[in-house]
């Protein structure tokens, strides 16, 4: 093992997402974010809090999505007038109606009344009210199930990031322009654009000319200068009401009478499919799930999150005790998480590769993960019961897996002083006594070693 030397992270080739903030902070006049403790898991239900926590610091993951909370009822989309609505099959829509009916019956509504209510609610709609307004300041649909990128045909474009993170660009084709990505030492664009781009109205920006390339800003992708921003900054839009009706396009068969079907009704001739606009009777709202380390960091280090259990807020000591009972090595993993967050890294779970964390520079949409981290708790003599006992074979296998995905394997030692007692470990005050040291595990390759010796 060698002492950790942090290398420059590997940038993603194309980034269309603006970097909002390294850490979430409540707006003026707000009390902060709220979450609930449900069966040992911390979940955030408020849509505004979900977007703020994930958009600023990339905390948590969507429970119905790979990472970014953007669950959609369908992956196919179609145009109806000036709206872009999800397309679902007739069988899928009937299943949603059945779920809505079961929900109404569970609430005590009689069967006939429930059927009448749903029949009236799910009637075809010629032109729905334009509730799917477009937030052109960031290129995303305000609908909770709307697509964030679409191709020329209106279908959503998936931009899955590395390690299965659904953190790709979220901009339509007309806004596919790379944004600034980070430190000038590692990013040449940062010297030209030292600050993040302003929120600019997409329609008005097409009429702004670039002073560098003598072309329209929308074509060359350069940043609008401050003297040109007057009149093009996008006004703030009101938050969408959570109980607005969502519409979908249902694929239904259109019966066509042919001579063959009239002569032989049992021929089973099928009609063509047509799209019928109907209201979605059963909406599935996605929420954000925080890891225990992320939740405690937001409460303890930032003080911007309140966690409730049965509508009663929990104190920091109560959360520490609860999380430690759910996860026995929580004190060590949280100390490592807190350490890397304070260094500017974004730790995400590394369970997919058999490690505790994956470290990202800024966030998954901007850089590939640089390190796979294994957390070990030891004493001052680097001794103690290992959290993950390794054999030479298992360590070599983990090192090979990490190398195959272009990462470096890091062992993070959380050093606990000998005088730390169990009573002190039951309180978050023990974090102040911990020390952290990183070591890089590199695989020795004999052929490479011989080549380097020959070069000398």
C-alpha positions in Angstrom: 0.0 0.0 0.0 1.1 3.5 -0.7 -0.1 6.8 0.8 -2.9 8.4 -1.1 -2.0 10.9 -3.8 -5.1 12.4 -5.3 -5.1 12.5 -9.0 -7.1 14.7 -11.3 -10.5 13.2 -11.9 -11.6 12.0 -15.4 -14.1 14.5 -16.9 -17.1 13.4 -18.8 -16.9 14.4 -22.4 -20.1 16.3 -22.7 -21.9 18.1 -19.8 -25.1 20.0 -20.3 -26.1 20.5 -16.7 -25.4 23.6 -14.7 -23.6 23.3 -11.4 -26.0 24.8 -8.8 -24.1 24.6 -5.5 -21.7 22.2 -3.7 -24.0 21.9 -0.6 -27.8 22.6 -0.1 -28.9 25.6 1.8 -32.5 26.7 2.5 -33.7 29.9 0.9 -34.4 33.0 2.9 -37.5 32.7 4.9 -37.5 28.9 4.8 -37.0 26.7 7.9 -35.0 24.0 6.0 -35.7 20.7 4.5 -37.7 17.9 6.1 -37.5 14.1 5.9 -39.1 11.0 7.6 -37.6 8.0 9.2 -39.5 5.0 7.8 -38.3 1.4 8.8 -34.7 2.5 9.2 -34.6 4.5 6.0 -34.6 8.3 5.6 -37.0 9.5 2.8 -37.8 13.0 1.5 -41.3 13.4 0.1 -41.7 17.1 -0.6 -41.0 17.7 -4.4 -39.2 21.0 -3.8 -37.0 19.5 -1.1 -36.2 16.5 -3.3 -35.0 18.7 -6.2 -33.0 21.0 -3.9 -31.2 18.2 -2.0 -30.3 16.3 -5.2 -29.6 19.3 -7.4 -27.3 20.9 -4.8 -24.7 18.4 -3.7 -26.3 15.2 -5.2 -27.6 13.8 -2.0 -29.7 10.6 -2.1 -31.3 8.8 -5.0 -34.8 8.4 -6.4 -36.5 5.2 -5.2 -38.0 4.6 -8.7 -35.0 5.8 -10.7 -31.4 4.8 -11.0 -30.2 7.9 -9.3 -31.7 11.2 -10.3 -35.3 11.3 -9.1 -37.1 11.7 -12.4 -39.5 8.7 -12.6 -41.8 8.8 -15.6 -44.9 6.7 -16.2 -43.6 5.9 -19.7 -40.4 6.2 -21.7 -42.3 7.1 -24.9 -43.7 10.6 -25.5 -45.9 12.1 -28.1 -47.1 15.6 -29.1 -50.6 16.8 -28.7 -50.8 20.4 -29.8 -48.2 22.3 -27.9 -47.9 19.6 -25.2 -45.7 16.6 -25.0 -47.4 13.8 -23.1 -46.3 10.3 -22.1 -47.7 7.4 -24.2 -48.9 4.2 -22.5 -50.7 1.1 -23.7 -54.4 0.4 -23.1 -53.6 -2.5 -20.8 -51.3 -0.3 -18.7 -54.0 2.4 -18.4 -56.5 -0.2 -17.3 -54.1 -1.3 -14.6 -53.9 2.3 -13.4 -57.6 2.6 -13.3 -57.8 -0.6 -11.3 -55.3 0.8 -8.8 -57.3 4.0 -8.5 -60.5 2.0 -8.0 -58.9 -0.1 -5.2 -57.6 3.1 -3.6 -61.1 4.6 -3.6 -62.7 1.4 -2.2 -60.0 1.3 0.6 -61.1 4.8 1.5 -64.7 3.6 2.1 -66.3 4.7 -1.2 -69.0 2.3 -2.5 -68.3 0.3 -5.6 -70.8 2.0 -7.9 -69.8 5.4 -6.8 -66.1 4.6 -7.3 -66.8 3.3 -10.8 -68.9 6.3 -11.7 -66.2 8.7 -10.4 -63.5 7.0 -12.4 -65.6 6.8 -15.6 -66.2 10.5 -15.5 -62.6 11.3 -14.6 -61.1 9.1 -17.4 -63.2 10.3 -20.3 -61.3 11.3 -23.5 -60.1 14.9 -23.5 -59.7 16.8 -26.8 -57.2 19.4 -25.6 -56.1 19.4 -21.9 -55.3 22.6 -20.1 -51.6 23.4 -20.6 -50.4 22.4 -17.2 -47.2 20.9 -18.6 -45.5 24.3 -18.8 -41.8 24.4 -19.8 -39.2 25.8 -17.5 -36.9 27.1 -20.2 -34.4 28.4 -17.8 -33.0 25.0 -17.3 -34.6 23.1 -20.2 -36.7 20.7 -18.0 -40.4 19.9 -17.9 -42.1 21.1 -14.8 -44.3 18.1 -14.9 -43.2 15.6 -12.2 -43.2 12.9 -14.8 -42.1 14.9 -17.8 -38.9 14.2 -19.7 -35.9 16.3 -19.2 -34.3 15.5 -22.6 -36.0 14.5 -25.8 -34.9 13.8 -29.3 -36.3 15.3 -32.5 -39.3 12.9 -32.4 -40.2 13.9 -28.9 -39.0 10.7 -27.2 -36.9 11.1 -24.0 -33.2 10.6 -24.4 -31.5 8.6 -21.6 -28.1 9.7 -20.6 -27.1 7.2 -18.0 -23.9 8.0 -16.3 -21.3 5.6 -15.0 -21.9 3.0 -12.4 -25.6 3.0 -13.4 -26.2 6.6 -12.2 -29.0 8.2 -14.1 -27.2 11.6 -13.9 -26.8 12.5 -17.5 -27.5 15.9 -19.2 -31.1 17.1 -18.8 -31.3 19.6 -21.7 -33.3 19.5 -25.0 -31.4 19.4 -28.3 -31.5 23.1 -28.8 -29.7 23.7 -25.5 -26.9 21.1 -26.0 -24.1 23.3 -25.0 -21.4 22.3 -22.6 -21.1 24.2 -19.3 -18.1 25.0 -17.1 -17.0 22.0 -15.2 -14.6 22.9 -12.4 -11.1 23.9 -11.3 -9.0 25.8 -13.8 -6.2 23.5 -13.1 -8.1 20.5 -14.5 -10.6 22.3 -16.8 -9.6 24.6 -19.6 -13.1 26.0 -19.9 -12.9 27.4 -16.4 -10.3 30.0 -17.5 -12.7 31.4 -20.1 -15.9 31.1 -17.9 -14.8 31.6 -14.3 -18.4 31.5 -13.1 -21.5 29.4 -13.7 -23.9 30.6 -16.4 -26.9 32.7 -15.5 -30.5 31.5 -15.9 -31.3 32.8 -19.4 -34.6 32.7 -21.2 -34.1 30.2 -24.1 -36.4 32.1 -26.5 -34.8 35.5 -26.1 -31.2 34.1 -26.2 -31.6 33.2 -29.8 -31.6 36.9 -30.7 -28.2 37.6 -29.0 -25.1 37.7 -31.1 -21.7 36.5 -29.9 -19.0 39.1 -29.9 -16.3 36.5 -30.3 -17.5 34.4 -33.2 -19.9 36.9 -34.9 -22.7 34.3 -34.7 -25.8 33.8 -32.6 -25.3 32.6 -29.0 -27.6 29.7 -29.6 -25.3 28.4 -32.4 -21.8 28.8 -31.0 -22.7 28.0 -27.4 -20.7 30.9 -25.8 -21.8 32.5 -22.6 -23.9 35.6 -22.6 -22.0 38.6 -21.3 -23.5 40.6 -18.4 -24.1 43.7 -20.6 -26.2 41.5 -22.9 -28.2 39.9 -20.1 -30.7 42.7 -19.7 -34.1 41.5 -20.8 -33.1 37.8 -21.3 -32.9 36.6 -17.7 -35.7 34.2 -17.2 -38.3 35.3 -14.6 -38.9 33.0 -11.7 -41.9 30.8 -12.1 -44.3 29.8 -9.4 -44.1 26.3 -8.0 -46.5 23.9 -9.6 -49.5 22.8 -7.5 -49.0 19.1 -6.5 -52.7 18.3 -7.3 -52.8 19.4 -10.9 -54.2 16.8 -13.3 -51.7 14.8 -15.3 -52.7 13.7 -18.8 -51.4 10.7 -20.8 -51.9 9.4 -24.4 -53.4 6.0 -24.4 -52.9 3.6 -27.3 -56.3 2.3 -28.2 -57.4 0.2 -31.2 -59.4 1.9 -33.9 -61.9 -0.6 -35.4 -61.9 -0.7 -39.2 -64.6 -2.6 -41.0 -63.2 -4.4 -44.0 -64.8 -6.8 -46.5 -63.0 -9.7 -44.9 -64.1 -8.9 -41.4 -67.7 -8.4 -42.6 -67.8 -11.7 -44.3 -66.0 -13.6 -41.5 -66.4 -11.8 -38.1 -64.3 -14.4 -36.5 -61.2 -13.6 -38.6 -59.9 -11.5 -35.7 -58.8 -8.5 -37.9 -57.3 -5.9 -35.7 -57.7 -2.2 -36.2 -55.0 0.5 -36.2 -53.8 2.1 -33.0 -54.8 5.6 -32.2 -53.7 7.9 -29.4 -56.5 9.1 -27.0 -55.7 11.8 -24.4 -57.0 10.8 -20.9 -56.4 11.9 -17.4 -54.0 9.7 -15.4 -56.2 8.2 -12.6 -53.3 6.9 -10.4 -50.2 9.1 -10.2 -47.0 7.6 -8.7 -45.0 10.2 -7.0 -41.3 9.5 -6.5 -39.4 10.5 -3.4 -35.8 10.7 -2.4 -34.0 8.2 -0.2 -31.0 9.3 1.7 -28.3 7.1 3.1 -27.8 7.2 6.8 -24.5 9.0 6.3 -26.0 11.6 4.0 -29.0 12.2 6.3 -26.8 12.7 9.4 -24.4 15.0 7.5 -27.3 17.2 6.5 -28.5 17.3 10.1 -25.2 17.4 12.0 -22.8 19.2 9.7 -25.1 21.5 7.8 -28.1 21.9 10.0 -30.4 22.2 7.0 -32.5 19.0 7.5 -35.0 17.9 10.1 -35.9 14.2 10.4 -39.3 13.2 11.8 -40.5 9.9 13.2 -44.2 9.7 13.7 -44.4 13.4 13.1 -42.0 14.1 16.0 -38.6 15.7 15.2 -35.6 13.7 16.3 -32.6 15.2 18.0 -29.0 14.7 16.8 -28.3 12.3 19.7 -31.4 10.3 18.9 -30.5 10.0 15.3 -26.9 8.9 16.2 -28.3 6.2 18.4 -30.9 5.1 15.9 -28.5 5.0 13.0 -25.8 3.1 15.0 -28.4 0.5 16.0 -29.4 0.0 12.3 -25.8 0.0 11.0 -23.3 -1.2 13.6 -20.2 0.5 11.9 -22.0 3.8 11.4 -19.5 5.8 13.5 -16.7 4.8 11.2 -18.5 5.1 7.9 -19.9 8.5 8.9 -16.5 9.8 9.9 -15.2 8.8 6.5 -18.2 10.3 4.7 -17.8 13.6 6.7 -14.1 13.7 5.9 -14.5 13.3 2.1 -17.4 15.7 2.0 -15.2 18.3 3.7 -12.5 17.7 1.1 -15.0 18.6 -1.7 -15.8 15.1 -2.9 -19.2 13.6 -3.4 -19.3 10.2 -1.8 -22.0 7.8 -3.2 -22.6 4.2 -2.3 -20.1 1.7 -3.7 -22.0 -1.5 -2.9 -22.1 -2.3 -6.6 -18.4 -2.9 -6.6 -18.1 -4.3 -3.1 -16.8 -1.1 -1.4 -18.3 1.5 0.9 -18.1 4.6 -1.2 -17.4 5.9 -4.7 -15.8 9.4 -4.7 -16.9 11.9 -7.4 -15.5 15.3 -8.2 -18.5 17.8 -8.0 -21.0 15.0 -8.8 -21.8 12.1 -11.1 -23.0 14.2 -14.1 -19.6 16.0 -14.4 -16.9 13.5 -13.6 -16.4 9.8 -13.5 -15.8 8.3 -10.0 -12.1 8.5 -9.1 -11.8 6.1 -6.1 -13.5 3.1 -4.6 -13.2 3.4 -0.9 -13.1 0.7 1.7 -13.6 2.0 5.3 -11.7 0.3 8.2 -11.8 1.3 11.9 -8.5 0.7 13.7 -6.7 2.0 16.8 -3.5 4.0 17.1 -1.4 0.9 16.3 -3.5 0.2 13.2 -4.9 -2.9 14.9 -8.5 -3.9 15.6 -11.3 -6.0 14.4 -11.6 -5.3 10.7 -15.0 -4.3 9.4 -14.4 -6.2 6.1 -11.9 -9.1 6.7 -9.8 -9.6 3.5 -7.9 -12.6 2.3 -5.2 -12.1 -0.3 -7.5 -13.6 -2.9 -10.5 -11.3 -2.1 -8.2 -8.2 -2.0 -6.7 -9.1 -5.3 -10.2 -9.7 -6.8 -11.4 -6.3 -5.5 -8.3 -4.6 -6.8 -8.7 -6.1 -10.2 -12.4 -5.2 -10.4 -11.6 -1.6 -9.4 -8.9 -1.4 -12.0 -11.2 -2.7 -14.7 -13.6 0.2 -14.2 -10.7 2.7 -14.3 -10.8 3.5 -10.6 -8.3 3.3 -7.8 -8.9 1.3 -4.7 -8.5 3.3 -1.5 -8.5 2.0 2.1 -9.7 4.7 4.5 -8.5 4.0 8.0 -10.6 5.7 10.7 -8.2 5.8 13.7 -9.8 5.6 17.1 -7.7 6.6 20.2 -7.3 3.9 22.8 -9.0 6.0 25.5 -12.3 6.2 23.6 -14.9 4.4 25.5 -18.2 2.8 24.5 -20.0 5.6 26.3 -18.2 8.2 24.1 -19.0 6.2 21.0 -22.7 6.4 21.8 -22.5 10.2 21.2 -21.6 12.1 18.0 -18.9 13.9 20.1 -16.6 10.9 19.4 -16.2 12.2 15.8 -13.9 14.9 17.1 -11.5 12.3 18.5 -11.2 10.3 15.2 -8.4 10.7 12.7 -8.6 9.6 9.1 -5.8 8.3 6.9 -6.1 7.1 3.3 -4.0 4.5 1.6 -4.0 3.5 -2.1 -3.9 -0.2 -3.0 -2.1 -0.7 -6.2 -1.7 -4.1 -8.0 1.9 -5.1 -8.7 2.3 -6.2 -12.3 5.6 -7.9 -13.0 5.7 -7.1 -16.7 5.1 -3.4 -16.1 7.8 -3.4 -13.4 10.3 -5.0 -15.7 9.5 -2.4 -18.4 10.0 0.5 -16.0 13.4 -0.9 -14.9 14.5 -1.3 -18.5 13.6 2.3 -19.2 15.8 3.4 -16.3 
